[in-house]
Amino acid sequence: MEPVEIVEEGLVLRPWRSADIDAVFRACQDTDIQRWTGVPYPYRYEDAEGFVASRDRQWQLGTGASFAVCDADTSEVLGLCGLNFIDRNHELSEIGYWTAPWARGRGVAVRAVRAVARWAFDELKLRRLLWSAEVGNYASRLVALRSGVRIEGKLRAADPAGSGYEWFGSLLPGDVPAPGEVGPAGPDTLEARRAAVFGRPQPTLFATAGAQELSLRPLAERDLDALVAVCRDPDTLRWTTVPENYTRADAEDFLRFVRNSWAAGTSAPFVLADATDRYAGSIDLRLSPADPLLADIGFMTAPHVRGRGYQPAALAALCAWGFTTLGLARIEWRANVGNVASRRAAEKAGFTMEGTARGLLNHRGTRVDAWVGSLLAEDLR
C-alpha cells in the first residue's frame, strides 16, 4: 500500500520518519500514554526506533496505516493516529490514537481521528472502524464520541493488566462529523461533565452530624474487616441484599466492584467515616442507565453509630454533590416496607415520601413492597 499524506484542519498526517524518533521517545515517557496504551514500560529509545521501523513495514505490507500527526505550520509532531490493522476480507479496521502531552487541549486527536476515518472510508472503502479503550480512559472516550463513534458496550476480562474491562464501539461512514462541526459530547455536554468527574480519582466529601465531623471517601483495604462485621449484622441482613455468611472474600470482591463502578461512571460509592477515619457505614449513588439525570441512593450504617444522625448528614452531602457536580435532576430512595430506620434517615435528609410500590424490590428471591421517596435538585434551593 502506498503511503499517503492527509492535510486537514491545521494538521498534516503523514507516515512516520526516522527524524520523528526523538519525539516518539519523549511523548512515550508520559504517564497517561504509558497507563492507557500498550507501549513498553519503561519506554527506551530503542523502543521508539523499533516503533518507527515497524510502522514503515505496515505500510509496505498493507496491514496497517499509522500516521504522525503534525502541526501544519511548524511540522511539530503532536501525536499518533492510524489504523492498527486492515482486514480486507471484512472491510474493517481498528482506529487508535494518542496525543503528545505538549499538544493536549487543542482538539488534535478529534481532528486526526475524523481525518483518518474519512480517508479509510473514502479511499480504502472500509465499511466499519472499531474503537476500544480501557474503562476509565475518559480522554479516549470523549475523542471517540466527538469523532462520531457509537459506544456499544463493555467487554469483560478484556485487559487483565488494567481494570479488566474495555469500552467498545464502532464508526460507520455516515457517522463522521463534518470538518469544524462540534459533534457529540462537546465541552458543554453532560457527557463531558461526567468524564471530568469520573476520569479523576474519587474525591472525599465532608459532612457534619451535630458536633461530629464526617467524611465520605473511597472504600479502602483497611475498611474490609469492618465491612464484613456490618454485613453480618442481623439488621443489615434483614433489610439489604448483601450475601448471607458474608466473608472477607466477599468484601474483597466488593472492593473491586466499587472501584470498577467509579471508573465506569455508573455509580459513586463512598465509605462513611467518623472523625478518626473509622468505618461507620457505606453509601452509594447509582446512576440510571436509562435516564442520565436520574439516580438512586442506597446505604447501610455500622451498628455502633446508629441513631447518631450520621446517615442523614451523609445523604444530604452526597445528594448535594450529585446535583451540583453530576448534574442530576432527581435522586430516588427505596426501602422495604418496614425499614423505619432507613425511612427516617431519608426524611431527615429532605426526601419526600411518594408512597408504596407493590412488589417493587426483589429481596432474596421474593418480590416485596417498597416505600419510595425522592429528592429533586430544586429541593436544595
C-alpha positions, 0 to 999 in steps of 0.5 A: 500500500502506498503511503499517503499524506492527509492535510486537514484542519491545521494538521498534516498526517503523514507516515512516520520518519526516522527524524520523528524518533526523538519525539516518539521517545519523549511523548512515550515517557508520559504517564497517561500514554504509558497507563492507557496504551500498550507501549513498553514500560519503561519506554527506551529509545530503542523502543521508539526506533523499533516503533518507527521501523515497524510502522514503515513495514505496515505500510509496505505490507498493507496491514496497517496505516499509522500516521504522525500527526503534525502541526501544519505550520511548524511540522511539530509532531503532536501525536499518533493516529492510524489504523492498527490493522486492515482486514480486507476480507471484512472491510474493517479496521481498528482506529487508535490514537494518542496525543503528545502531552505538549499538544493536549487541549487543542482538539488534535486527536478529534481532528486526526481521528475524523481525518483518518476515518474519512480517508479509510472510508473514502479511499480504502472503502472500509465499511466499519472502524472499531474503537476500544479503550480501557474503562476509565480512559475518559480522554479516549472516550470523549475523542471517540464520541466527538469523532462520531463513534457509537459506544456499544458496550463493555467487554469483560476480562478484556485487559487483565493488566488494567481494570479488566474491562474495555469500552467498545464501539464502532464508526460507520461512514455516515457517522463522521462529523463534518470538518469544524462541526462540534459533534457529540459530547462537546465541552458543554455536554453532560457527557463531558461533565461526567468524564471530568468527574469520573476520569479523576480519582474519587474525591472525599466529601465532608459532612457534619452530624451535630458536633461530629465531623464526617467524611465520605471517601473511597472504600479502602483495604483497611475498611474490609474487616469492618465491612464484613462485621456490618454485613453480618449484622442481623439488621443489615441482613434483614433489610439489604441484599448483601450475601448471607455468611458474608466473608472477607472474600466477599468484601474483597470482591466488593472492593473491586466492584466499587472501584470498577463502578467509579471508573465506569461512571455508573455509580459513586460509592463512598465509605462513611467515616467518623472523625478518626477515619473509622468505618461507620457505614457505606453509601452509594449513588447509582446512576440510571442507565436509562435516564442520565439525570436520574439516580438512586441512593442506597446505604447501610450504617455500622451498628455502633453509630446508629441513631447518631444522625450520621446517615442523614448528614451523609445523604444530604452531602452526597445528594448535594454533590450529585446535583451540583457536580453530576448534574442530576435532576432527581435522586430516588430512595427505596426501602422495604416496607418496614425499614423505619430506620432507613425511612427516617434517615431519608426524611431527615435528609429532605426526601419526600415520601411518594408512597408504596410500590407493590412488589417493587424490590426483589429481596432474596428471591421474593418480590416485596413492597417498597416505600419510595421517596425522592429528592429533586435538585430544586429541593436544595434551593 
